[in-house]
Amino acid sequence: MQITELLTPHYEVAWLPWAVQYFFLVGVATGAALLVSVCAFGQRGSAMQRLLPVAVLTLAVSTLAAPVSLLADLHQPARFWHFYAHFTPWSWMSRGAVLLPLFVGIALAFCAAWWLGKTRWMRGLVPLLLLSALSITVYSGAELMVIRARPLWNTLWVPVNLALTGWLAAVGVMLVVERFLPAKLRPDASALQVLRSIGLGVAGLLLLVVLAWALSGVVGWSPSFNEALRLFSEFPVWRMTMLGSAVFGAVVVGALLRGRQRLNASGYTLVLGLGLAAAAWAFRWALFMGIQGVPKFGAGLYLYHMPLGGDGLLGMLGVAGLCVALVAMATWALEVFPERHPQTA
């Protein structure tokens, strides 16, 4: 009789916690881009027009912060120029190196047009902004979907879920950010109700997508659902994570449903907004860091211990601090240099 011993080597994680921050912020940015595209055509004094300042501020902050997280996740950030020196069009990451700067430029141009009061400029940029935001949505989801070695990633439901949770997070971030705008730019109660309705619509779509994903797994069309069931049944840590996510998601949706009477309550929008953003962030943490703990081949789980330095906790706090600093600078700038009144030319 012979005994064959299999040894599992030690691997560094392919995606660092920086990736969680990037995919969260870029999801918020695309959601804000879609909303400002609609609000740009709102009538003067309408609820959509009142939402435009907070949507523009969210777009500007998330668009500036997202690339910082992406560069940090490259392990060797100074080598980002290799994407351009050795362009590989069949790679979604290489395509993203072109699509992301275009999105950043168009988004910041839209924000500048709003600040200058150039309504026609804003509306002229809307088609480009929409196409660019959708391209970022596709590329960021495809980066995971093309990895065939991981059934939980290799499914069309991943980019769809990333998009919807990112747009729901955009609603949450706006509910938080609006509290720091100058008084004349803050959305009124009717505008906040519109934002709440958008959040409910996205949450409803997300629920339908989850049900469709489960149904596709039951009929044998989605191996990712069967893999999720295996993790749920075999590993308590995944069982607790999935159940906790479901309960927390139900609580957040319940808070949205009860928001009609409570949007004017002190602190309610802050808690609701943080809850929506936290739910989207936790989904990405499980999607990136949790799934990397599932072996591509073999049994068991790899345990991930988050470092406290720049590749872990300190890095995440740094990105959060960057976002806070950007919000503070933007709101200060709006106080000192108010936006100009919209013009027709």
C-alpha positions as CSV (number, residue, x, y, z in Angstrom):
1,M,0.0,0.0,0.0
2,Q,1.2,3.5,-0.8
3,I,0.3,6.7,0.8
4,T,0.1,9.9,-1.2
5,E,0.3,13.1,0.8
6,L,-1.0,16.3,-0.8
7,L,0.4,19.5,0.5
8,T,-1.3,22.8,-0.1
9,P,1.1,25.7,-0.6
10,H,0.7,29.1,1.0
11,Y,-0.8,31.6,-1.5
12,E,-1.1,35.4,-1.2
13,V,-4.6,36.6,-1.9
14,A,-5.1,37.8,-5.4
15,W,-7.5,40.6,-4.4
16,L,-6.6,42.7,-1.4
17,P,-9.1,44.6,0.7
18,W,-8.3,47.6,-1.5
19,A,-10.4,45.9,-4.2
20,V,-13.4,45.9,-1.9
21,Q,-13.0,49.7,-1.5
22,Y,-12.6,50.1,-5.3
23,F,-15.5,48.1,-6.4
24,F,-17.7,49.8,-3.7
25,L,-16.7,53.3,-4.7
26,V,-16.9,52.6,-8.5
27,G,-20.4,51.1,-7.9
28,V,-21.4,54.3,-6.1
29,A,-19.9,56.4,-8.8
30,T,-21.9,54.7,-11.6
31,G,-25.1,54.9,-9.6
32,A,-24.5,58.6,-9.0
33,A,-23.7,59.1,-12.7
34,L,-27.1,57.5,-13.7
35,L,-28.9,59.7,-11.3
36,V,-27.3,63.0,-12.3
37,S,-28.0,62.1,-15.9
38,V,-31.7,62.0,-15.1
39,C,-31.6,65.0,-12.7
40,A,-29.9,67.2,-15.4
41,F,-33.2,67.3,-17.3
42,G,-35.4,68.0,-14.2
43,Q,-37.5,71.2,-14.3
44,R,-36.3,74.2,-12.2
45,G,-37.5,73.7,-8.6
46,S,-38.6,70.1,-9.1
47,A,-37.6,67.2,-6.8
48,M,-35.2,65.8,-9.3
49,Q,-33.5,69.2,-9.7
50,R,-33.2,69.5,-5.9
51,L,-31.4,66.1,-5.9
52,L,-28.8,67.3,-8.4
53,P,-26.4,68.9,-5.9
54,V,-26.1,65.9,-3.6
55,A,-25.9,63.5,-6.6
56,V,-23.1,65.7,-8.2
57,L,-21.2,65.8,-4.9
58,T,-21.4,62.0,-4.5
59,L,-20.3,61.5,-8.1
60,A,-17.3,63.8,-7.7
61,V,-16.1,62.2,-4.4
62,S,-16.5,58.6,-5.5
63,T,-15.0,59.2,-8.9
64,L,-11.9,60.7,-7.4
65,A,-11.5,58.1,-4.6
66,A,-12.1,55.0,-6.6
67,P,-8.9,55.1,-8.8
68,V,-6.8,55.6,-5.6
69,S,-8.1,52.3,-4.2
70,L,-7.5,50.5,-7.6
71,L,-3.9,51.7,-7.8
72,A,-3.2,50.5,-4.3
73,D,-4.7,47.1,-5.1
74,L,-2.2,46.5,-8.0
75,H,0.4,45.4,-5.4
76,Q,3.0,47.5,-7.2
77,P,1.1,50.7,-8.0
78,A,4.0,52.4,-9.9
79,R,3.7,49.8,-12.6
80,F,0.2,50.9,-13.7
81,W,1.8,52.3,-16.9
82,H,2.3,48.7,-18.1
83,F,-1.4,48.6,-18.9
84,Y,-0.7,51.2,-21.6
85,A,2.8,50.1,-22.7
86,H,1.6,46.5,-23.1
87,F,-2.1,46.8,-23.9
88,T,-3.9,43.5,-24.2
89,P,-7.4,44.1,-25.6
90,W,-8.6,40.6,-24.7
91,S,-8.1,41.4,-21.0
92,W,-10.9,43.1,-19.1
93,M,-8.4,44.6,-16.7
94,S,-6.5,46.1,-19.6
95,R,-9.7,47.5,-21.1
96,G,-10.6,49.0,-17.8
97,A,-7.3,50.9,-17.8
98,V,-8.8,52.8,-20.8
99,L,-12.4,53.0,-19.7
100,L,-11.8,54.2,-16.2
101,P,-9.8,57.4,-17.0
102,L,-12.5,58.2,-19.6
103,F,-15.2,57.9,-17.0
104,V,-13.3,60.0,-14.5
105,G,-12.8,62.8,-17.0
106,I,-16.4,62.8,-18.2
107,A,-17.8,62.7,-14.7
108,L,-15.6,65.6,-13.5
109,A,-16.4,67.6,-16.6
110,F,-20.1,67.1,-15.8
111,C,-19.5,68.3,-12.1
112,A,-17.6,71.3,-13.4
113,A,-20.5,72.2,-15.8
114,W,-23.0,72.0,-12.9
115,W,-20.8,74.3,-10.7
116,L,-20.5,76.8,-13.6
117,G,-24.3,76.7,-14.1
118,K,-24.0,75.5,-17.7
119,T,-27.2,73.5,-18.1
120,R,-26.6,72.9,-21.8
121,W,-23.1,71.6,-21.2
122,M,-24.5,69.2,-18.6
123,R,-27.2,67.9,-20.9
124,G,-24.7,67.6,-23.7
125,L,-22.4,65.4,-21.6
126,V,-25.3,63.1,-20.4
127,P,-25.1,60.7,-23.3
128,L,-21.3,60.3,-22.9
129,L,-21.7,60.0,-19.1
130,L,-24.3,57.3,-19.5
131,L,-22.3,55.2,-22.0
132,S,-19.2,55.6,-19.8
133,A,-21.0,54.6,-16.6
134,L,-22.5,51.5,-18.3
135,S,-19.0,50.6,-19.7
136,I,-17.6,50.7,-16.2
137,T,-20.4,48.6,-14.9
138,V,-19.8,46.0,-17.5
139,Y,-16.0,45.9,-17.2
140,S,-16.0,45.8,-13.4
141,G,-18.4,42.9,-13.3
142,A,-16.7,41.0,-16.2
143,E,-13.4,41.1,-14.3
144,L,-14.8,38.5,-11.9
145,M,-17.2,36.8,-14.2
146,V,-14.5,35.5,-16.6
147,I,-12.7,33.6,-13.9
148,R,-13.8,30.0,-14.6
149,A,-11.9,28.4,-11.8
150,R,-14.4,29.9,-9.3
151,P,-18.0,28.9,-9.9
152,L,-19.2,31.6,-7.5
153,W,-17.7,34.2,-9.7
154,N,-18.1,32.6,-13.1
155,T,-21.8,33.6,-13.6
156,L,-23.7,36.5,-15.2
157,W,-25.4,37.1,-11.9
158,V,-22.2,38.6,-10.4
159,P,-22.0,41.7,-12.6
160,V,-25.8,42.2,-12.2
161,N,-25.6,42.0,-8.4
162,L,-22.5,44.2,-8.3
163,A,-24.4,46.9,-10.3
164,L,-27.6,46.8,-8.3
165,T,-25.9,46.8,-4.9
166,G,-23.6,49.6,-6.1
167,W,-26.5,51.7,-7.1
168,L,-28.3,51.0,-3.9
169,A,-25.2,52.1,-2.0
170,A,-25.2,55.3,-4.1
171,V,-28.7,56.1,-2.6
172,G,-27.3,55.4,0.9
173,V,-24.2,57.6,0.4
174,M,-26.4,60.4,-0.9
175,L,-28.6,60.2,2.2
176,V,-25.4,60.7,4.3
177,V,-23.7,63.3,2.2
178,E,-26.8,65.6,1.9
179,R,-26.5,66.4,5.6
180,F,-23.2,68.2,4.9
181,L,-24.3,70.4,2.0
182,P,-24.9,74.1,2.5
183,A,-28.5,74.7,3.5
184,K,-29.7,76.1,0.2
185,L,-28.4,73.0,-1.7
186,R,-29.9,70.4,0.6
187,P,-32.8,68.4,-0.9
188,D,-36.1,69.0,0.6
189,A,-38.6,66.4,1.9
190,S,-40.1,65.7,-1.5
191,A,-36.7,65.2,-3.0
192,L,-35.7,62.8,-0.3
193,Q,-38.9,60.8,-0.9
194,V,-38.0,60.5,-4.5
195,L,-34.5,59.2,-3.5
196,R,-36.2,56.8,-1.2
197,S,-38.5,55.6,-4.0
198,I,-35.4,55.0,-6.2
199,G,-33.8,53.0,-3.4
200,L,-37.0,50.9,-3.1
201,G,-37.0,50.3,-6.8
202,V,-33.4,49.1,-6.9
203,A,-34.0,46.9,-3.8
204,G,-37.0,45.3,-5.5
205,L,-34.9,44.6,-8.6
206,L,-32.2,43.1,-6.4
207,L,-34.7,40.8,-4.8
208,L,-36.0,39.6,-8.2
209,V,-32.4,39.0,-9.3
210,V,-31.7,36.9,-6.2
211,L,-34.9,34.8,-6.8
212,A,-34.0,34.4,-10.5
213,W,-30.4,33.2,-9.4
214,A,-31.9,30.7,-7.0
215,L,-34.4,29.4,-9.7
216,S,-31.6,29.1,-12.3
217,G,-29.6,27.0,-9.7
218,V,-32.6,24.7,-9.0
219,V,-33.1,23.9,-12.7
220,G,-29.4,23.4,-13.1
221,W,-28.5,26.5,-15.1
222,S,-26.3,28.2,-12.5
223,P,-23.4,26.2,-10.8
224,S,-22.7,29.2,-8.6
225,F,-26.0,28.6,-6.7
226,N,-25.1,25.0,-6.1
227,E,-21.7,26.1,-4.8
228,A,-23.3,28.6,-2.5
229,L,-25.6,25.8,-1.1
230,R,-22.5,23.6,-0.6
231,L,-20.8,26.3,1.4
232,F,-23.9,27.0,3.4
233,S,-24.4,23.3,4.4
234,E,-20.8,22.4,5.1
235,F,-19.2,25.5,6.7
236,P,-20.7,27.3,9.7
237,V,-18.8,30.5,9.0
238,W,-20.5,30.8,5.6
239,R,-23.8,29.8,7.1
240,M,-23.6,32.6,9.6
241,T,-22.4,35.1,6.9
242,M,-25.3,34.3,4.5
243,L,-27.9,34.3,7.2
244,G,-26.6,37.5,8.7
245,S,-26.5,39.1,5.2
246,A,-30.1,38.1,4.6
247,V,-31.3,39.4,8.0
248,F,-29.4,42.7,7.6
249,G,-30.7,43.2,4.1
250,A,-34.3,42.6,5.3
251,V,-33.8,45.2,8.0
252,V,-32.5,47.7,5.6
253,V,-35.3,47.2,3.2
254,G,-37.8,47.4,6.0
255,A,-36.3,50.7,7.1
256,L,-36.7,52.0,3.5
257,L,-40.4,50.9,3.5
258,R,-41.0,52.8,6.8
259,G,-39.1,55.9,5.6
260,R,-42.2,57.8,4.3
261,Q,-43.0,59.0,7.8
262,R,-39.5,59.1,9.2
263,L,-37.3,60.9,6.6
264,N,-37.6,64.1,8.6
265,A,-36.7,62.5,11.9
266,S,-33.4,63.5,13.4
267,G,-30.7,61.0,12.4
268,Y,-32.9,58.7,10.5
269,T,-31.4,59.4,7.1
270,L,-27.9,59.1,8.5
271,V,-28.6,55.6,9.9
272,L,-30.5,54.5,6.8
273,G,-27.8,55.8,4.5
274,L,-25.0,54.1,6.5
275,G,-27.1,50.9,6.5
276,L,-27.5,50.8,2.7
277,A,-23.8,51.6,2.2
278,A,-22.7,49.0,4.7
279,A,-24.9,46.3,3.1
280,A,-23.3,46.9,-0.3
281,W,-19.8,47.0,1.2
282,A,-20.3,43.7,3.1
283,F,-21.6,42.0,-0.1
284,R,-18.3,43.0,-1.8
285,W,-16.2,41.8,1.2
286,A,-17.9,38.4,1.1
287,L,-17.6,38.3,-2.7
288,F,-13.9,39.2,-2.9
289,M,-12.3,38.2,0.4
290,G,-14.6,35.4,1.5
291,I,-14.6,33.5,-1.8
292,Q,-10.9,33.7,-2.0
293,G,-10.9,31.5,1.0
294,V,-12.7,28.7,-1.0
295,P,-10.0,26.5,-2.6
296,K,-10.1,26.2,-6.4
297,F,-9.2,22.5,-5.9
298,G,-9.5,20.5,-2.8
299,A,-11.6,20.6,0.4
300,G,-11.9,22.9,3.4
301,L,-11.5,26.6,3.6
302,Y,-8.5,28.9,3.6
303,L,-8.6,31.3,6.6
304,Y,-7.9,34.9,5.8
305,H,-6.5,37.1,8.5
306,M,-6.7,40.8,7.7
307,P,-3.4,42.6,8.3
308,L,-3.5,45.8,10.3
309,G,-1.2,47.7,7.9
310,G,-1.6,49.3,4.5
311,D,-2.9,46.1,2.9
312,G,-5.7,45.7,5.4
313,L,-7.3,47.8,8.1
314,L,-5.1,50.9,7.8
315,G,-5.7,51.0,4.1
316,M,-9.5,50.8,4.4
317,L,-9.4,53.5,7.1
318,G,-7.2,55.6,4.8
319,V,-9.8,55.3,1.9
320,A,-12.6,56.2,4.3
321,G,-10.5,59.2,5.5
322,L,-9.9,60.3,1.9
323,C,-13.7,60.3,1.2
324,V,-14.4,62.3,4.3
325,A,-11.6,64.8,3.3
326,L,-13.0,65.1,-0.2
327,V,-16.6,65.8,1.2
328,A,-15.2,68.4,3.6
329,M,-13.2,70.2,0.9
330,A,-16.1,70.1,-1.6
331,T,-18.6,71.5,0.9
332,W,-16.1,74.1,2.0
333,A,-15.6,75.1,-1.6
334,L,-19.4,75.4,-2.1
335,E,-19.6,77.7,0.9
336,V,-16.8,79.9,-0.3
337,F,-17.4,79.7,-4.0
338,P,-21.1,79.0,-4.4
339,E,-22.3,77.3,-7.6
340,R,-23.6,79.6,-10.2
341,H,-27.2,79.8,-11.2
342,P,-28.1,77.5,-14.2
343,Q,-27.9,79.3,-17.5
344,T,-29.4,78.4,-20.8
345,A,-26.2,79.1,-22.8
